[in-house]
C-alpha cells in the first residue's frame, strides 16, 4: 500500500521557470521499510574489495531510522544541510596555502544571474594571465551534490587547474536549483539557461568564431551535463558545446538505485524523488538514452570520462557503461581511469594543480592529452571515433 504525495508543479511554477509548470514527481512513499540487499550481494558488486566502514554505518542508520524520518531529512533539505555543512567545515580546516589560493580565486570571480532564483547564477573566474593556446576557451563546470546539495563556490579551487590543464581562458561555475526546489529535468533547464548566459558573456567580450566551450561536471553534475547534451541531440539541435568532461559521473540512474540501496542511502538520497520516481529513472539515464537515440554521433561532442577505480560512491561501471553507449553511437570517447582513486579524486587533482602538487598528474595529464587531441583551435581535425584510455 502506498500513499501518494501531492504534486509539486504549482510550487515549481511559482518559484520560476526552472521546472516546467505542471510537472509532477509522481512518487509514492511505502508504508513498510523495504529490506536492504544482502551484504554478500552488495560486496559482489565491488571488484576492488569488501564494503567500506562508511557504508556499514549508513546501512546501520537505515535500520535504526524510521522511513518517515529519512524522507523528512531528504525532502526538508536536511541532506543539503548535512553535506554542505560538512564541506564548509572542511574548508575551515584547509591548509593555509589552499585557503590563500581559494581567496585569490574568489577575488577574480564575478557572480552573474541567469534566472530569477538566488540559486540561478554563474560564477565567472578570469585568470590574470591567459595561457597561450592559440584561441579562447571557456570551461563551464557543473557541481555535484546528489541533485540535492552543493554550490559553485565549493569547487572554486578547480579554476586554476582547468586553466592549466585545458588552457581555459575563462572558467564558469554554474549554480542551479537543487531538490526539493527542482527535479533533474529542471536542473537540466537551469544548465541550459546558464550556458546561454555564458555565450552572451563571451559574445560581449568580442570572442567570435574561434571560441570553444567545454562542459565539465562532477558526479550528479556530470549527469546533468550529459542529459543536457542528449536532450539537444534528441531535439535535433546543435549543442553549442565542443567537448564534455565527466568526472565520477552517474550516467545510469536506474542502475545506480541498486548501488544506493546497498549503501543504505536510497531513501535519504534525493536521487529517487529528483528523478520523478523509480518508474521514470530510465528516462533520465544518459546511458540508456544514448543507446536508444539515433543521430547522437552527428551532434554529441567528444567526451573525456574520468573515474577512480575505487570509487565507493559511484561505481566505475557507471563510466564504463556510458563510454560504451557513446562509442556504440560513433562518438569520440576517451576514458581516464584513476588507479585506486576515489569519488573526489578528479576534483582534488584539479585543486592540487592550483598548488602545483605532483600528485595531480593523473587527472591533469588526461585533460591535457584530451585538449591536445580535440580542443585545438578551430580548423583542426578531430580524432577518430574510438575509445581509448588516457
Buried (B, 14 or more C-beta within 10 A) or exposed (E): EEEEBEBBBEEBBEBBBBBEEEBBBBBBBEEEBEEBBEBEEBEEEBEEEEBBEEBBEBBEBBEEBEBEBBBBBBBEBBBBEEBBEEBEEEBEEBEEEBBEBBEBBBEBBEEBEBBEBEBBBBBBBBBEEBBEBEBBBBBBBBBBBBBBBBBBBBBBBBBBBBBBBBBBBBBBBBBBBBBBBBBBBBBBBBBBBBBEBBBEBBEEBEBEEEBBBBBBBBBBBBBBBBBBBBBBBBEEEEBBBBBBBBBBBBBBBBBBBBBBBBBBBBBBBBBBBBBBBBEBBBBBBBBBBBBEBEEBBEBBBBBBBBBBBBBBBBBBBBBBBBBBBBBBBBBBBBBBBBEEBBBBBBBBBBBBBBBEEEEBEBBBBBBBBBBEBBBBEEEEEBBEBEBEEB
